[in-house]
Amino acid sequence: MNETLLLIGGEWVPASKNDRFFHRLNPVSGKPFTRAAAASVPDVEAAVRAAAEAFSAWAATGPGKRRDLLLRAAEVLVAHQSAFVASMIAETGATEGWAGFNVAFGASILREAAAMTTQVTGEIIPSDVPGNLAMAIRQPVGVCLGIAPWNAPVILGVRAIAMPVACGNTVIFKASESCPAVHS
């Protein structure tokens, strides 16, 4: 059985209330496939604090480094394709083809987000004040929340995270209770 923990501050941790977990059953066999930590309010608060603490450093990270990390994430996703496919089949009842497509498309989303790190620009905006220009500067906004459902878990999970991270934000990701192993 797969065991999933909470990823907070870059570390895998159990739920703060150790007895808080749930089982995800294989929808075909009905047998338990995943035992997942169930976050409580203190866990969510810890995740928010960790993301807020990481924000300044991540926002200051240059676009080249963010691009390199996103490209590396795409490589890691593809390298672990078989594990994602197996988990997606067991947790959601997906076909092997659909699960494999999820991984391939998820990797392409990461690559596209990596390409966008150098495309975040500002613009000159017309002003009603004669002789003045207005300038819009795009900058990271802070901690974002990403939520993904179970029906295309890799694609929608990656989509919820990739572009905010590419733009210099930190993300708290709420995984679907229907596919915790896929989303971990």
SULHUGI-V572815 format. One record per residue. RES is the residue in three letters. SS is DSSP state (2 for helix, 1 for strand, 0 for the rest). D_FIRST is the distance of its C-alpha to the first C-alpha in Angstrom with 2 decimals. Layout:
BEGIN
res = [RES:RES]
ss = [SS:SS]
d_first = [D_FIRST:D_FIRST]
END
This chain:
BEGIN
res = [MET:ASN:GLU:THR:LEU:LEU:LEU:ILE:GLY:GLY:GLU:TRP:VAL:PRO:ALA:SER:LYS:ASN:ASP:ARG:PHE:PHE:HIS:ARG:LEU:ASN:PRO:VAL:SER:GLY:LYS:PRO:PHE:THR:ARG:ALA:ALA:ALA:ALA:SER:VAL:PRO:ASP:VAL:GLU:ALA:ALA:VAL:ARG:ALA:ALA:ALA:GLU:ALA:PHE:SER:ALA:TRP:ALA:ALA:THR:GLY:PRO:GLY:LYS:ARG:ARG:ASP:LEU:LEU:LEU:ARG:ALA:ALA:GLU:VAL:LEU:VAL:ALA:HIS:GLN:SER:ALA:PHE:VAL:ALA:SER:MET:ILE:ALA:GLU:THR:GLY:ALA:THR:GLU:GLY:TRP:ALA:GLY:PHE:ASN:VAL:ALA:PHE:GLY:ALA:SER:ILE:LEU:ARG:GLU:ALA:ALA:ALA:MET:THR:THR:GLN:VAL:THR:GLY:GLU:ILE:ILE:PRO:SER:ASP:VAL:PRO:GLY:ASN:LEU:ALA:MET:ALA:ILE:ARG:GLN:PRO:VAL:GLY:VAL:CYS:LEU:GLY:ILE:ALA:PRO:TRP:ASN:ALA:PRO:VAL:ILE:LEU:GLY:VAL:ARG:ALA:ILE:ALA:MET:PRO:VAL:ALA:CYS:GLY:ASN:THR:VAL:ILE:PHE:LYS:ALA:SER:GLU:SER:CYS:PRO:ALA:VAL:HIS:SER]
ss = [0:1:1:1:0:1:1:1:0:0:1:1:1:0:0:0:0:0:0:0:1:1:1:1:1:0:0:0:0:0:0:1:1:1:1:1:1:0:0:0:2:2:2:2:2:2:2:2:2:2:2:2:2:2:2:2:2:2:2:0:0:0:2:2:2:2:2:2:2:2:2:2:2:2:2:2:2:2:2:0:2:2:2:2:2:2:2:2:2:2:2:2:0:0:0:2:2:2:2:2:2:2:2:2:2:2:2:2:2:2:2:2:2:2:2:2:0:0:0:0:0:0:1:1:1:0:0:0:0:0:0:0:0:1:1:1:0:0:0:0:0:0:1:1:1:1:1:0:0:0:0:0:2:2:2:2:2:2:2:2:2:2:2:2:2:2:0:0:0:1:1:1:1:1:0:0:0:0:0:2:2:2:2:0]
d_first = [0.00:3.81:6.47:9.78:13.10:16.63:18.83:22.24:25.17:23.35:20.90:17.27:17.69:16.11:17.87:21.30:20.73:17.77:17.22:16.84:13.39:12.20:9.46:9.78:10.12:10.70:14.50:15.45:13.51:12.96:9.57:6.95:5.08:5.52:6.94:10.16:13.29:16.25:19.42:22.60:26.16:26.43:23.38:25.08:28.33:26.91:25.60:29.06:30.83:28.87:29.54:33.16:33.62:32.34:34.48:37.84:36.71:34.73:37.67:39.97:37.93:40.03:39.19:38.98:36.25:34.29:34.79:33.59:30.37:29.65:30.45:28.12:25.31:26.10:25.95:22.55:21.20:22.71:21.57:17.89:18.58:16.36:13.17:14.59:15.57:12.31:10.61:13.85:14.05:10.72:11.40:15.18:16.22:18.27:20.09:19.66:23.13:22.58:19.47:21.49:24.43:22.51:21.75:25.35:26.93:24.90:26.23:29.69:29.53:28.82:31.75:33.98:33.26:34.06:37.34:38.20:38.18:41.83:42.84:42.62:46.33:48.83:51.91:55.52:56.19:59.70:61.40:64.02:65.76:68.35:67.84:64.29:60.95:57.59:54.57:50.93:48.50:44.82:42.63:39.09:38.82:36.06:32.61:31.29:28.55:26.42:24.52:22.76:21.76:19.05:21.44:21.99:19.42:20.18:23.90:24.29:22.14:24.18:27.35:26.87:26.75:28.75:32.29:32.41:31.23:33.75:36.46:35.79:33.84:30.68:27.90:25.55:22.85:21.46:18.31:17.81:15.67:15.04:13.35:12.22:10.14:13.29:15.55:14.19]
END
